[in-house]
Amino acid sequence: MVNNLTPGKTFIVCLIVGVTTGMGNGSVFGAALMCALGRGRFEDWGGWNMQAYDPSTFMGFIDWCMIIFGFAFTVIMLISLNRHGELEAAAAK
């Protein structure tokens, strides 16, 4: 049997699931960080447009954490679905 769950066939699904799950976890990480540290060392919360992604502000730092978590979960999903497809293909022989 052949692996039907290759990264090329599952990329869009993995991107959607990975980014929504990862960014959700990134926002929880940001909330926990805010509860633990407060906003002490950061000058302000962030801003509008590109200022919201300035990593020297609290909001920019959390936005970058959400983006990184989202793409990390996408990679995890791609790897896990590919391995699952390999196991299914091996079991069907």
N, C-alpha and C positions, 0 to 999 in steps of 0.2 A: 504494500500500500504506500501511497505517497503522502507527504506532509502537506495538508491543505491550509495550514495556519502559518504561512510564511510571512515575514515582515512586510513584503510588498502587498499582500492581500489584506493584512490587518492594520495597516498604518493609520488610516483615518479613524477607525474605532479606537485604537490605542491612543491616538492623539486626543480625542475627545474625552475618553475615560481618564487618561493620565493627567491631562491638564486640569480638568474639573476636580478630581480627587486631590492632586498635588497642590493646587492653588488653595483649596479649602484647608488642607493641612498647613499650608504656609500662613494662612490668616490666623489659624489657631495658635501656631507658633508665635506669631506677632502679638496676639492678645496675651499669651503667657509671658512673653518677654516684657510687654508693657506692665503687666501686673507685678512682675518680679523687679524690674528696674525703674519703672516710672519713665518720665521723659527727660530725666536729669541732664545728661550730657548733650542732648540734641538741642540745637538753637530754636527750632520750630518744628511743627508737625509736617511740613511739606508745602505744597502749593498746587497751583493749577498747571495743566498741560505738562510740559517736560519737567517742571519743578517737582512734580509728584514722583519722579523717578530719580531724583538726586539722592544717592546713597548716604550723604552726610546728614540728611534729615531722618527723623523717625519714620515717617510715612514712606519715603523713598527706600529706606532699608527694608521695610516690610514688603513693599511692592517687589523689590528684587528677590527677596526670599520666596515670595509666592511664585514668581516666574521660574526660579531655579528648581523649586520643589515640583512644579508642574512638568517641566521637561524631564526631571529625574524619574518621576512616576511614569512618564511616557516610555522611557527607555526600559524601565522595569517591566512594564506591560508587554512591550515588544519581545523581550527576552523570554518572559514566562509563557506567552502564547506560542512562540516558536518551539520551545522545549516541550510544551504540552502536545503540540502537533507531532513532534518527533516520537513521543511516547505512544500516542495513538496509532501512528503508522507502524511502529515496531510491534505493538500488541495485535494488530490486525493481520500480521503475517502468519 
